[in-house]
Amino acid sequence: MEVVGIALATASTIDLCVKYGRILVDTCAAIKNATRDIQERLLRIENSWNRIKIQINFLNKVWADLDDEHQHLQDQILQVLLNKLTYAEFKIRGVIKDSGAGVNKSDEQHQQSKSKKVKALKYVFLKDYLDQALSDLVTWQREFDPLWFLTTTIASHLVDTELDKDRDQHRTVTIARDLKGALRNTPESKAKSVFRPEDDLKTTNVIDIPFSSSKLAQRWGSRKLIVLDTVYCRSQDDFHVLSKNIRSLARKLAHEDPIAFGLLHCKGAVKISHPITKQITAFKLIFGVPEGLSNMRSLRSNLLEENDHSRSDRLLIAKQLARSVSYVQTYGFVHKNIRPETIITLMEQSSNSSLGLPFLLGFNHFRQEDGQTFQSNDSAWEEDLYRHPQRQGSDRKEYYVMQHDIYSLGVCLMEIGLWRSFVKYDENNKTPMPSQYVMPVLGNPETVDPAKIKTHLLSLAQTKLPRQMGNKYASIVETCLCCLDEHGASFGDKSEFQDDDGIVVGVRYIEKVLRPTRSISRLFDSS
């Protein structure tokens, strides 16, 4: 479809979504004398729709500044919303029509003649359809949000203008505006100091998280937990760049919805100085633990136990982790250290999952996406295993880009799918050793060939992974591992991603990795 055709088609789709969203809300409003549990469902549907309406209206206003591929992907997602809205309205209207459960009637005798059994059955149907409508809207929102937030970061005067309008809009718009301010270093963003006094952490008890690069801490006299991430400063020259990057990262991660983003809320940072020279040797990032979440563990710790977990629980971890990586790109930095030691899980009290929710931490190697990178000489095999061949060893051939993070994600998704750790530890839990899954290419880690590691991982994705998680999941892992291939048919040529604000690679990631993970069926819920 030509560009003008796509634009008109999607504008029409947005208009139709707004129309049927309003019809759905009006249909729900026609339900009279509803019981309390029905009223609660109706209110949640209306609130969910109001947020969606604000976001798609914003999208409609900035549509002209999106490139073709971005528009095409947005259109696909909007079509899904339109289908869900029309289906929900049709089902709910069918139940309340002439049922007596929702429409006031003057004919009392007619009401009394209704069978009580029929009324009860229609009430059950109404309840189920409302639950399904709400679930569909929430699920769609989770799929839509990563691309919508990415859209708000586009370097565009039109986008900036629309974000700045009506500051009393929904909290989602406020979060997007604050993120854009942090990305652009606006005066309003700069006014918020992120650095705390060094003695801020002196009254804390610090606890190791087994097999994690982060630490758990608790202030004296407080029941709240915090997480500490340490970013080391190698030199004074390093300090000036790193200080700027830490400030930027802390501002971007000061969001209010860690569960949605898969990234914990950053409460600030502390500069750590040498006791004698007083030079800054490290920064400690401070993260809050969301209310209602507990039992913090590293993903590595979970993998090492090799307990049986349902495939649906593993898929939930994979989906949320893929989402976290998407937001890392939206926030305008590369992580450079994605592996099970930098991922923690937290249990949700109301969840049936045996694994909980994952959160990406371990920012000790991060940098601004368009900033200076420090090519350190750390070449531990247990870390190189998660790095693209271009980034392994002490002789790094390429500067770090987001596709390197996508590759690392692919290796993690492989472990999650197989539910087997690629790294084992000795009986003292100190010395890492290759597991049987990677032993063929890491028998002698000192003489390993990076290209052979990737070939071996691809072989696992093509042979062992489909039997565990299905062909679609295995294909997503293969896409991640091949995302930098020069002539990769799935992710595309790297030269296509050289846009100024990194939007193209973000859109392609959502299209090729994030959306497919979310579309994998939960047919194996009980397995």
C-alpha positions in Angstrom: 0.0 0.0 0.0 1.3 3.5 -0.8 2.2 5.8 2.0 -0.9 8.0 1.6 -3.0 4.9 1.5 -1.6 3.5 4.7 -2.0 6.9 6.4 -5.7 7.2 5.4 -6.4 3.5 6.3 -4.9 3.9 9.7 -6.6 7.2 10.4 -9.8 5.4 9.5 -8.9 2.5 11.8 -8.2 4.9 14.7 -11.6 6.7 14.1 -13.3 3.3 14.1 -11.6 2.3 17.3 -12.8 5.5 19.0 -16.3 4.9 17.6 -16.6 1.3 18.8 -14.9 2.1 22.1 -17.5 4.7 22.8 -20.3 2.3 21.8 -18.9 -0.4 24.1 -18.8 2.1 27.0 -22.3 3.3 26.2 -23.6 -0.3 26.0 -22.1 -1.0 29.4 -23.6 2.2 30.8 -27.1 0.9 29.7 -26.8 -1.9 32.2 -29.1 -0.8 35.1 -29.6 -2.3 38.5 -26.3 -4.1 38.2 -24.9 -5.9 41.2 -21.7 -4.7 42.9 -19.4 -7.1 41.1 -20.8 -6.2 37.7 -20.4 -2.4 38.5 -16.8 -3.0 39.4 -16.2 -4.7 36.0 -17.9 -1.9 34.2 -15.8 0.8 35.9 -12.6 -1.1 35.1 -13.6 -1.4 31.4 -14.4 2.3 31.2 -11.1 3.3 32.9 -9.1 0.9 30.6 -10.8 2.4 27.5 -10.2 6.0 28.6 -6.5 5.4 28.8 -6.5 3.7 25.4 -8.5 6.5 23.8 -6.0 9.1 25.0 -3.1 7.2 23.6 -4.6 6.4 20.2 -5.8 10.0 19.8 -2.2 11.2 20.5 -1.0 8.6 17.9 -3.5 10.0 15.4 -2.1 13.5 15.8 1.5 12.6 15.3 0.9 10.0 12.5 2.5 12.1 9.8 5.9 11.9 11.5 6.1 8.1 11.6 8.0 6.3 8.9 6.4 3.6 6.7 7.4 0.6 8.7 6.4 2.3 12.0 3.0 3.1 10.5 2.5 -0.4 9.2 3.2 -2.0 12.6 0.9 0.4 14.4 -1.8 -0.3 11.9 -1.6 -4.0 12.6 -1.9 -3.5 16.3 -4.8 -1.1 15.9 -6.7 -3.6 13.8 -6.4 -6.1 16.7 -8.0 -3.5 19.0 -10.8 -2.8 16.6 -11.6 -6.5 16.4 -11.6 -6.8 20.2 -13.9 -3.8 20.7 -16.5 -4.9 18.1 -16.5 -8.4 19.4 -16.9 -7.3 23.1 -19.7 -4.9 22.3 -21.6 -7.5 20.2 -21.4 -10.1 23.0 -22.4 -7.8 25.8 -25.2 -6.2 23.8 -26.6 -9.6 23.0 -26.8 -10.6 26.6 -28.5 -7.5 28.0 -30.9 -7.1 25.1 -34.4 -8.0 26.2 -32.9 -9.8 29.2 -34.4 -7.7 31.9 -31.0 -7.7 33.6 -30.0 -4.4 32.2 -33.0 -2.4 30.8 -35.7 -0.9 32.9 -39.2 -2.0 31.7 -42.6 -0.7 32.8 -44.3 -4.0 32.3 -44.0 -5.5 35.7 -46.0 -8.6 34.8 -43.6 -9.3 31.8 -40.6 -9.0 34.2 -42.1 -11.5 36.6 -42.8 -13.9 33.9 -39.2 -14.2 33.1 -37.7 -17.5 34.2 -35.3 -17.1 37.1 -33.1 -19.7 35.6 -32.8 -17.8 32.4 -31.9 -14.6 34.3 -29.3 -16.4 36.3 -27.8 -18.0 33.1 -27.7 -14.6 31.3 -26.1 -13.0 34.4 -23.3 -15.7 34.2 -22.8 -14.9 30.5 -22.7 -11.2 31.1 -20.1 -11.6 33.8 -18.0 -13.8 31.6 -18.2 -11.4 28.6 -17.3 -8.4 30.8 -14.3 -10.4 32.2 -13.2 -11.3 28.6 -13.6 -7.7 27.4 -11.5 -6.4 30.3 -8.9 -9.1 29.8 -8.7 -8.4 26.0 -8.2 -4.6 26.6 -5.5 -5.2 29.2 -3.7 -7.7 27.0 -3.9 -5.4 24.0 -2.6 -2.5 26.2 0.5 -4.5 27.1 1.2 -5.1 23.5 0.5 -1.6 22.4 2.5 0.3 25.1 6.1 -0.5 24.1 5.5 0.9 20.6 3.5 3.8 21.9 6.2 4.8 24.3 8.8 4.4 21.6 6.7 6.7 19.4 6.8 9.4 22.0 10.6 9.5 21.9 10.8 10.4 18.3 12.8 13.5 17.6 9.9 15.5 16.4 8.5 19.0 17.1 5.0 17.7 16.5 5.5 14.9 19.1 6.9 17.3 21.6 4.1 19.7 21.1 1.4 17.1 21.6 3.1 15.7 24.7 3.2 19.1 26.2 -0.5 19.8 25.8 -2.9 19.5 28.7 -0.7 18.5 31.5 -3.7 17.1 33.4 -4.0 14.1 31.0 -3.6 10.5 32.0 -0.6 9.4 34.1 0.7 7.5 31.0 1.1 10.8 29.1 2.9 12.2 32.1 5.3 9.3 32.2 6.0 9.7 28.5 6.6 13.5 28.9 9.0 12.9 31.8 10.8 10.3 29.8 11.1 12.6 26.8 12.4 15.3 29.1 15.1 13.0 30.4 16.0 12.0 26.9 16.3 15.6 25.7 17.9 16.9 29.0 15.3 19.6 29.3 15.7 22.2 32.1 12.7 20.7 33.9 14.5 17.3 33.9 17.9 18.7 34.9 16.3 20.4 37.9 15.6 17.0 39.5 18.8 15.9 41.3 19.5 12.2 41.4 22.6 12.1 43.5 22.3 11.4 47.3 24.9 12.0 50.0 27.4 9.2 50.4 26.3 8.5 54.0 22.8 7.8 52.7 23.7 4.1 52.6 25.7 3.9 55.8 22.7 2.9 57.9 21.8 -0.1 55.7 22.2 -3.9 56.1 23.4 -5.3 52.7 22.5 -8.8 51.8 23.9 -10.9 48.9 21.5 -12.1 46.3 23.0 -15.5 45.3 24.3 -15.6 41.7 23.4 -12.0 41.1 25.5 -8.9 40.3 23.1 -6.8 42.5 22.7 -6.6 46.3 19.6 -6.4 48.5 19.6 -3.8 51.3 17.4 -2.6 54.1 17.7 0.6 56.0 17.8 0.4 59.8 14.4 0.7 61.3 12.7 0.3 57.9 10.8 -2.7 56.6 11.2 -1.6 53.0 13.8 -3.3 50.8 16.0 -1.6 48.2 18.3 -3.1 45.5 21.8 -1.8 44.9 23.6 -1.9 41.6 27.3 -0.9 41.6 28.9 0.8 38.5 32.6 1.0 38.9 34.7 4.0 37.8 38.0 3.0 36.3 39.6 6.5 36.1 39.0 10.2 36.5 38.5 10.6 32.8 35.9 7.8 33.1 34.3 9.6 36.0 33.1 12.6 34.0 31.4 10.6 31.3 30.0 8.0 33.7 28.6 10.6 36.1 26.7 12.2 33.2 25.4 8.7 32.1 24.4 7.7 35.7 22.4 10.9 36.1 20.6 10.3 32.8 19.9 6.7 33.5 18.6 7.4 37.0 16.2 10.1 35.6 14.9 7.7 32.9 14.4 4.9 35.4 12.5 7.1 37.8 9.2 5.8 36.3 6.2 4.8 38.4 5.2 1.5 36.9 8.0 -1.1 37.3 5.8 -4.1 36.7 4.7 -2.8 33.3 8.2 -1.8 32.3 10.1 -4.8 33.7 12.6 -2.3 35.1 12.7 -1.3 38.8 12.0 2.3 39.9 15.3 4.1 40.5 15.3 6.2 43.6 18.7 7.9 42.9 22.4 7.2 43.1 25.3 7.6 45.5 28.9 8.4 44.6 31.4 6.1 46.5 34.8 7.6 47.2 38.1 6.1 48.2 38.6 6.5 51.9 42.1 8.0 51.5 42.3 9.7 48.1 38.7 10.7 48.1 38.5 10.1 44.4 35.2 8.6 43.1 35.6 4.9 42.6 32.0 3.8 42.0 28.4 4.8 41.8 25.6 2.8 43.5 22.2 3.0 41.9 19.3 2.6 44.3 16.2 0.8 43.2 12.9 0.3 45.0 11.1 -3.0 45.4 7.4 -2.8 44.4 4.8 -3.2 47.0 3.3 -6.7 47.1 6.4 -8.4 45.6 8.8 -10.5 47.6 11.2 -13.5 47.5 13.8 -11.9 45.4 16.1 -14.3 43.5 18.4 -14.2 40.5 17.3 -15.9 37.3 20.6 -17.9 37.5 19.6 -19.2 40.9 16.3 -20.3 39.6 17.9 -22.0 36.6 20.5 -23.9 38.7 17.8 -25.6 40.7 16.4 -27.2 37.6 13.0 -27.6 39.2 10.1 -28.4 36.9 8.2 -25.3 35.9 5.3 -25.2 33.5 6.0 -23.9 30.1 3.4 -21.2 30.6 5.4 -19.9 33.6 8.6 -19.9 31.5 6.8 -18.2 28.7 5.7 -15.5 31.1 9.3 -14.8 32.2 10.4 -14.7 28.5 7.7 -12.3 27.5 8.4 -9.9 30.4 12.1 -10.0 29.8 11.7 -9.2 26.1 9.5 -6.3 27.2 12.2 -5.0 29.5 14.7 -5.0 26.7 12.3 -3.0 24.5 12.1 -0.3 27.2 15.8 -0.2 27.6 16.0 0.8 23.9 13.2 3.3 24.4 15.1 4.9 27.3 18.0 5.5 24.9 20.8 3.3 26.3 22.3 -0.1 25.7 22.6 -2.5 28.7 25.7 -4.5 27.5 25.3 -7.1 30.3 22.1 -9.1 29.8 22.5 -12.5 31.4 20.8 -14.5 34.2 23.0 -12.9 36.8 21.6 -9.5 36.0 18.0 -10.6 36.0 16.0 -10.9 39.3 12.6 -12.5 39.9 10.0 -11.4 42.4 7.0 -13.3 43.5 3.6 -11.6 43.2 1.2 -12.5 46.0 -1.8 -12.7 43.8 -0.1 -14.7 41.0 -0.3 -18.4 40.3 3.2 -18.4 38.7 5.8 -20.5 40.3 8.6 -18.2 39.0 7.3 -14.7 39.5 8.1 -11.6 37.5 11.6 -10.8 36.0 13.3 -7.4 36.3 16.4 -6.4 34.4 19.2 -5.0 36.6 23.0 -5.2 36.4 23.7 -1.8 34.8 27.4 -1.9 35.6 28.3 -1.9 31.9 25.6 0.3 30.5 26.1 3.5 28.3 24.0 6.0 26.5 23.0 4.7 23.1 24.7 7.5 21.3 27.5 8.1 23.9 31.1 7.1 24.5 31.7 3.4 25.1 34.6 2.0 27.1 35.9 -1.2 25.6 37.0 -3.0 28.8 39.2 -6.1 28.7 37.0 -8.3 30.8 36.7 -11.6 28.8 35.4 -14.1 31.3 33.9 -17.0 29.3 30.7 -17.1 31.5 30.1 -13.5 30.4 31.3 -13.8 26.8 28.8 -16.7 26.4 26.0 -14.1 26.3 27.9 -11.6 24.0 27.7 -11.5 20.3 30.9 -12.8 18.6 31.8 -9.3 17.7 31.9 -8.4 21.4 33.8 -11.4 22.9 37.3 -11.5 24.2 39.7 -8.6 24.8 39.9 -7.6 21.2 36.4 -6.2 20.6 35.8 -5.5 16.9 32.6 -3.5 17.1 31.2 -0.7 19.3 28.1 -1.8 21.3 24.7 -1.3 19.7 21.2 -2.4 20.6 21.4 -5.5 18.4 24.1 -6.8 20.8 21.6 -6.6 23.6 19.1 -8.5 21.4 21.6 -11.3 20.9 22.2 -11.5 24.6 18.4 -11.7 25.1 18.3 -14.6 22.7 20.8 -16.7 24.8 18.8 -16.0 27.9 15.5 -17.0 26.2 17.2 -20.2 25.1 18.0 -21.0 28.8 14.5 -20.1 29.9 13.0 -22.3 27.2 15.2 -25.3 28.0 15.1 -24.4 31.7 18.7 -25.5 32.0 21.6 -23.3 33.1 24.4 -22.9 30.7 26.7 -22.1 33.6 27.3 -24.4 36.6 29.3 -23.7 39.8 31.5 -25.9 42.0 30.3 -27.1 45.4 31.4 -23.7 47.0 29.4 -21.8 44.4 32.5 -19.8 43.4 34.0 -21.2 40.3 31.9 -21.2 37.1 31.9 -24.2 34.8 30.3 -24.9 31.4 27.2 -27.1 31.7 26.6 -30.1 29.4 24.6 -27.9 27.0 27.6 -25.7 26.1 30.5 -28.0 27.0 31.0 -29.0 23.3 32.2 -25.5 22.5 33.5 -24.5 25.9 35.5 -27.6 27.0 38.5 -25.3 27.1 37.2 -21.8 27.7 40.7 -20.4 27.1 40.8 -21.4 23.4 37.2 -20.9 22.5 36.1 -19.7 19.1 33.3 -17.0 19.4 31.8 -18.0 16.0 31.5 -21.6 17.1 29.6 -20.6 20.2 27.0 -18.9 18.1 26.8 -21.8 15.7 26.3 -24.2 18.6 23.6 -22.0 20.1 21.8 -21.9 16.8 21.9 -25.6 16.6 20.3 -25.9 20.1 17.6 -23.5 19.0 16.8 -25.6 15.9 17.0 -29.1 17.5 16.3 -29.1 21.3 14.3 -25.9 21.9 11.3 -26.7 19.6 10.5 -29.8 21.6 10.4 -27.8 24.8 8.7 -24.6 23.7 7.4 -25.1 20.2 8.6 -23.9 16.8 7.5 -20.3 17.2 9.4 -19.7 20.4 12.5 -21.4 18.9 12.2 -19.1 15.8 12.2 -16.0 18.0 15.4 -17.2 19.7 16.9 -17.8 16.3 15.9 -14.3 15.2 17.7 -12.8 18.2 20.8 -14.8 17.6 20.9 -13.8 13.9 19.9 -10.1 14.4 23.3 -8.8 13.2 23.8 -11.3 10.4 24.8 -9.3 7.3 22.2 -10.7 5.1 19.7 -11.9 7.7 16.3 -12.6 6.2 14.4 -12.1 9.5 15.8 -9.0 11.1 17.2 -7.1 8.1 20.4 -5.4 7.1 22.2 -3.5 9.9 22.6 -0.5 7.5 18.8 0.0 7.7 19.1 0.9 11.4 21.3 3.9 11.2 18.6 6.5 12.1 19.4 9.3 14.4 17.1 8.5 17.3 17.3 4.6 17.2 13.6 4.3 16.4 14.0 2.0 13.4 15.8 -0.8 15.3 13.2 -0.4 18.1 10.3 -0.8 15.7 12.0 -3.8 14.0 12.6 -5.4 17.5 8.9 -5.0 18.4 7.9 -6.5 15.1 10.3 -9.4 15.0 10.7 -10.3 18.7 8.4 -8.7 21.2 5.1 -9.1 19.3 5.7 -12.7 18.4 6.5 -13.6 22.0 3.2 -12.1 23.1 1.3 -13.9 20.4 2.5 -17.4 21.5 -0.5 -19.3 22.6 -0.9 -20.4 26.2 -2.2 -23.8 25.1 0.2 -25.5 27.4 -1.0 -23.8 30.6 -1.1 -27.0 32.5 2.1 -28.5 31.2 
